[in-house]
Amino acid sequence: MAKWSSSSTVRDTQALIQSLLSTYSATPTNLKIIDLYVIFSAFTALIQVVYMAIVGSFPFNSFLSGVLSCVGTAVLAVCFRIQVNKENKDFKDLSQERAFADFALCNFVLHLVIINFLG
């Protein structure tokens, strides 16, 4: 059984974080903006879940609609990021305008369903 040294673990963790930061610094700005949007949407869903846990879920349809809206929007944004990424060869023939139009249309349909679910 191997014994783990805390100093080697800390060095490995620092090397991993440094590698991730240097790789992410080369990411185009438009992809970083989409990443921030995904993080914001997921954080908003987390805030709603915490609020529901503290206060209660009396209008459960409202809570469920809010969380599903945030999660659905985050999923659609991740799909949009995959389509817009220049390094992804699967969508090389897809223009950025078409990808954004797909994203906007899917968000519109998602929120129509969410509004319909509210009642």
N, C-alpha and C positions, 0 to 999 in steps of 0.2 A: 504494500500500500504506500502510495507516494504521500509525502508530507508537503503541505502547501505553505509556502512562506508568504507572510503578509506583504513584505516589500516587493516580491516578484509579482504578486497579484496587483498591487498598486501600480507598478511600472507597466504591466500589461494593460491595465485599464487606461492609464494615461496615454499609452501608445495607440490604443484603439480609438479613444476620443480624438486624439490629434489626427489620426488617419481619417476619421469620419469628417472632421472639420475641414481638413485640407481638400478632401474630395468634394464636399458640399460647397466650398467656396468657388469651385469651378462650375457650379450649376447656374444656368441662365436665370436672369432676374424674373422672367415671366413664370418660370416653374417655382421659384421661391415664393412668389405672390400666391400662386395656387396652393402651395404648401401651407402658407399662413391662413388661407381661407379654410382649408381642411381642419387645421388645428383649432381655429376659432369656432367652427361648426361643432366639432367634437366637444370642445370645452363648454359651449352653450348647452349641449345635451347633458353633459355631466352636471352643470349647475341646476338644470331642471330636475334631474334625478335626486340630487341632494336636497333641493327645496321640497320635493314631494316626500322625501323620507322625513324631513323635519316637520312640515306643516300638515301633510296628509294629501290624499288624492281624491278629494271629494268630486270635482268634475273630472273624472278619470278620462273621458274622451278628450278633454283639453290637454291634459298631461300627455296622453299617448300621441295625440296629434303633434304636439310640440317636439317631443323626442323623435318621433318618426320623421318629421320634417328636417330636423338637424342631421340625423343619421343618413337619411336619403340624400340630402344635399351634399354631405361629405362623400358619400359613395359616388355620386355623379361627378363631383370635383376630382376625385381620384381617377375616374375613367377619363375625364377631360385631360388631366395631366399626362396620362399614358398616351393619349392620342396626339398631344401637342409636342411631346418630347422628341427632339430631332434624332436622338440616339436609338429610338425604337424603330426598327426596320419594318415592323408589321403594318404601320400606318404611314409609310413614306409617301404614298400617293394621295393622302388625305390632307387637304389644306387646313390651315389654322382657322380660317373663317367658317369652314364647314363643321369643324369640330366644335367651335363655339356655338354655332347655330344648333347643333345636336344637343349640346349642354343646356342651352336656353330653352329649347322645346321640351326636353325631358324634365327640367325644373318646373316649367309651366304645367305640364301634365301631373307631376308629383304634387304640386300645391293645389291643383284642382281636386285631386283625390283627397288631400288632407282637409280642404275646406268642406268637401262633401261629407267626410267622416265626422266633422264637428257637428253637423246637423243643421 
